[in-house]
Amino acid sequence: MNRNQIIGIAIFSVGMAIYFISENQIIGTISGIICAIGLAYMLKIMPFSKRNVNK
């Protein structure tokens, strides 16, 4: 596991905790978005490296 995957696990865990603790629907939706971002980090879907635009 690399650094981005560990960050993804942490973000996903926080999102799930917020979802189960909160009773507000808006916060539940926001925690779902946070979980999706964490999952993208874990599965390496989102490219977070700098790229050269000139090529």
C-alpha positions, 0 to 999 in steps of 0.5 A: 500500500502506498501513501495515497491508499492509506489516506483514502482509508482514513478519509473513507473511515471518517466519512463512514463514521460521520454517516453513522453518527449523524441524523441530518440528511444533508450531512449524510449526503456530504459524508457519502461524497467524502466516502466516494473520494476516499474510495477513489483514493484507495482504488487509485482511480483519481490521478493526483500526480502533477502532469506536464500539460505542454506534451 
